[in-house]
Amino acid sequence: MKIVAQRRLFWFLKDNIKLDLSNPSVLDMYIQQVIMYGRAEDISALFSKINLSQFKNAFMRLSHFLPLEVRKFWEDAIGNN
């Protein structure tokens, strides 16, 4: 699945670039940006694009890059204590 990167979340990418969420490294970057900088509607959109299993797998790959507070919040939310 390809989506257009939102400028507000992906200020470091070229305008109107498409992100291929079927690529695990791109999916990880997308999830990291959304859970760190996104609004509630961004998180809702995230879960309309991917399922919880995909989120959990990506979260496990990228959790050590997240600030402690963000990581703990999502660990509690998805039950990865």
N, C-alpha and C positions, 0 to 999 in steps of 0.2 A: 504494500500500500504506500502510495506517495502522497505527501501533503506539502502545501506551501508553508515555509517557515514564517512564523509571525515575527515581524521586526522588533516588537517589544521584548520578546523572549530571546531572539537570536540576532541581537544587534551586531554580532561579530561575523555574520555571514552576509553574502551578497543579497541584495533585494530580490524577492520572488524566487529564491532558490527552492527546489523541491527536495524534501527529505524522504528517503526510501526506508520506511519503517520495517521492511522485511530484512534489512541488514542489521544484525545485532549491535554493531558499534554505533550506528546511527540511532537506533532505538534507545540505546543506553544514554546517548547525549540528549535526545529529546526528553526522555523521562527525567534526567538530572536537571535540565533547565526548567521543566514544568514544576517539579516538586520543590525546587529552590526559589524560583522567581515568579511562578504562575499565580494567578488568581483562582478563586473557586471555580469560575467558568472554564478556565484552562484545564484544571484537574478533571472536571466533568467531561470535557472534550477528550482528554487523554483516555479515560476509561470507556468512551464510546468508540475509540479507535483500536484499543487493545483489550485483551481479557486479563483477569486477575492473575492467571498463571504466567502469562507473558510479563506482567508487571513484576511479580515476585522473582522470576528468573533474572530479569534485568536488574532489579534492586540488589540482588545478591552479588552481581558482578560489579556494581558501582557503589555500593554502600560505603566502602572504605574511603571514597573520595568526598563524601558528604560531611558537612559540619555535624558535630555530635547531636545538636538539638534537632536537626532535620532527620538524621538517621533514627534517633530514638522515637520521634513522633511516628515515622512510618513503620518502624518495627512494631510499635504498639498497635498501630492501625491494622496491620496485616497479620499480626500474631507471630512475629519472628523473634520472640524474646530469647 
